[in-house]
């Protein structure tokens, strides 16, 4: 088995060491232009040249949950694209979203401002029933997030392209139920894959359908959100604020209004990071399974985009 590693902004040595330990009989190397053909590739944001030269690949393993960047390339028709199922990201994402929801719901941002100003004061407790949370996207990460939020006794709505049944979650599915899902939600959590159909999905129309005093949490992709529409919705008072971890341009450019807006919390795409050891173990298991002719989870449907 020959494996090539081509991951932008990732130090290759720890990955190669990990794969060598997990797959002792495999030949593993860092891709360079003109490198010999490999059977499998471990990638993140590879250049088109890599794809054009590695035409015999059986599968490409993406070391992140999102594959939108990879699917923009011209891929070998026979090669499977395989995403990580979880690899430690689901629990991180749940932590992040629960923190963002609770910080807003309990008004901890207001208490932080009071503390900074030397003020001692209380705010009237809010009712959880007044803050139904809509989780948009119910894949591995979305389902884990919805279940985690349900533990805090919030009403939880979930929307997905196809019907899903999750205990404690009111399910909405398909375009026919999308507006009903929005109208039932005051907090919107975006965990959708980025596809042509979901680009700009959080726009003025979407935001207007949320309940008054809405709050937006975007942990999927920056291209899901129309920046100007969010700013306008906050300034109008319909949206109370937002926590944003992903942006159209990353790093977020200096001078962008999100940096200084008092009702927007910005974090640097850190809601769920790829954990190397878990990822190596998962990818190695899938490579072995594919060599045996067995089915594996996480195969991407290019037509759907996830």
N, C-alpha and C positions, 0 to 999 in steps of 0.2 A: 504494500500500500504506500503510495507516494502522496504526501501532503504538502501544499504550499501555503504560506502565511503572508497575507497582504492586508495589513490593518493600519490605516492612517492614524497617527498620533498615539500609537500603542507601542511600548517597548517590546520588541519581539523575544528577547532572551527568556524572560520568565514563562512566556507562552510555549516556546519551543521546549524548554525543560519540562514543563508540565505534560505536554503531549508525548514527549519521549518516555516519560515515566508511565503514562497511561497506556501507550501503544508501543511496547518495546520493539516490535518487529517492523515498525513503519519508518520510512525515510521522510524526514521533516526538514524543510528549509524555508528561509525567507525569500520571497519572490524578488527577482531582479529581471529587468528586460532581457529577453532572450533565454530565460531559464527553461530547462526541460519540462516536458508535459507532466502534469500531476493528475492523480485520480480525484483528489478532494482539495477544496480550498477553504481556508478560514479567513474571512474577510470583514473589513469595515471600510466603507467608502473607497473601494478600489478604483483605479483609473480605468478608462475604457481599454487602454493598451493591454492591461492585464487580462481582461476578458478576451480580447481579440487574439492574444497569444496562447491562452489556455483553452483551446477549443474542445479538448477531450474530457473535460471535467464531468464526473458523475454527479457531483453535488457541490454547492457553495453553502457554507455555514456562516451565517451572519451573527456577529457577536453582540448585537443589540436586538431589542425587541422589535423595533421598527425597521421595515425593509423598503421604505419608499425610495430612499436614495439608490439602493441597489437595483430596483426595478426600473429606474430611469435609463439604465445602461442596456445595450444590445447584448443579451445573454445567449449562450449556446442553447439551442432548442431542447437538447436532450438532458441538460443539467437541471437537477432539482435545486430549488432554493429552500433552505431550511433555516427557520428562525429558532431562537432560544424559547423554550416553553416558559421558563421562569428564571432559573439560575440565581435565585436570591433577590430578584428584582421586585417580586410581588409584595413581600413583607416591607421592603423599603418604601414602595409606592403607597402602601396602606398607612404606614407611619406618617408619611408626608401629607397625604390628603386628610387624614384624621386630625393632624396638628393644625392644618390650615382651616378646616371646618370649625374646630373647637376654639381656635384663636378668635375667629370672627364671631361665633355664636356667643361665647362668654365675654366678648368685648375686651380681650386681653390687650389688644392694641391700644384701646383707650386707657386702660390702667397703666400701660407702659408710658403713655404720654403724661398721665397725671403724675406718675412717679418722677419722671424727668423734670417736671415743673414743681416738684415738692408739694403736690396736692394729695390729700387723703380723702377719698370719697368712694361711694358705692353706686352701682347701677342696678336698676330693677332687673331681677332675673327674667330671662326670656323663656318662653315655652317651646319645648322641642317640637310639639305638634304644629307650631307656626313656621317651622323651618324644614319642610320636606326637601330631601336631597335627591337630585336627579343625576345618576351616573350614566354618562353617554358613552357606550362601548362596553360590552360585557365579555371580553375575552378573558384570558388567564388573569391579567392584571385587574381588569374592571370588576370581575366577579369577586376577587379577593378584597378589593376596596369596598364594594357594596356590602359584603358580609361584615367587614370590620366596622363600617359606619353603623350598621344595624345594631351592633352591640351597645351603642350609646343611646338607643331608643329613639332615634330619629325615624320619621317615615322615609322609606327609601324607594325611589322609583328607578327603574333601569330601562334603557333603550338600546336595542341592537337591531341589526339588519334583519336577522331571522329570529324567531321566537326562542326565548330562553326561560327556563324555570329555575329560580333560585329562591330558596327558603328565606322569607323575611323581606323579599323584594317584590314590589308591584311591577309587573313586566309590561313593557310596551315594545312593539316591533314594527319595522317597516315604515315606509313613508306615510302610510295612511294614519299611523298613530303617533307620528313625530310631534305634531303640534299639541296633541293632548298631553304627551309626555312633558313638553315644555311648560304648558299651562299648570300642570300639577306640581311643578318644582320651583323652589325659591333659591336653592343653591344648585349650581350647575357644575358638575365635574366632568371634564372632557378626557376620555381615554380611548378615543377612536383611532384606528389606523388612518394614515394620510393617503387618500386616493383622490382621483379627479372628482369623485362625487362628494367627498367630505372637505375638500379645500374651501376655505372661507365659510365653513358651516356656522361659526359663531359670528353672526353679522347683526345688523340693526333689526332685521325682522325676527331673528331667533331671540335676541335679547329682549325685544318688546313683548314677546309672548311669555316670558318668565314672570313669576309673581312679583309684585312691587317690592322694592328693597332687596332685589336679587343679589347674589354673590357668585362670582365666576372663578373657577379654579381650572387652569389649563396646564396639564402635565403630559400632553400628547405631542403635538407639533405646533410650531409657531404659525405655520400657514393655515391652520384651522381657524385662526382668529383674525378678524379685520380690526386692526389696531384703532383706527379712527372711529369706528362704530362703538367700540367699548368705551373709549374716552368720552364720546358724546352721550352715551347712555349713563355713565357715571355723573357727568356734569348736569344731566337733566334730573338726576335724583332717582330715576327708576332702578338703576343698579347701584348698590351701596359700595361696592369695591371689588377687588380681584386679587388673587394670588396667582402669579404667572411664573412658570419655570422654563418655558420654551418660547422661542421668538423667531420671527422670520429671518433675521440676521443674527448670528451668534459669533462672537460675543455681542450683546446688545450695544448698539453704537452709542458713543458719548453724545449727550444732548437729546437722546430720545425721551419723550415726555414720561414714559413709564418709570424712568429712574427717580424722578422727583415728585411724582403725583402722590399726594398724601393718603390716598385710598387704595393704592396699588402696592403690593408686596412683590418684589423681584428676587428670584434666586437663580443661580447660574447653571441651569439644566442639570440639577443634582438630585431630583426627586427619587430616581432609582438608577444606580450605577451598576454596570456589569461587574459581577464578582468572578474573578479569573478562575479560581479553583473549581467552583461549581460549574462554570461554563465549560471548562476543559473536560470535566468528568462527563457532562451531558453530551457534548459533541463527540467524544471518544466512543461512548456507548452507541450513539447513532451511527457512526461510521462502521463499527463492527457489525451492527445489525444490517446495514445496507449491504455490506460485503457478503452476508449470509443470505441475502435476498429477502430479508424481513421488512415489514412496514415500520415506519417511524412516525412519531408525532411531530408537528410543527412544519410540515411541508406547505409552502406558500402557493396559493393559486394566483398566478400572475394576472389573470383576468379580473379578479376581485381586488387585488392589491394587498392581500394579507393571507 
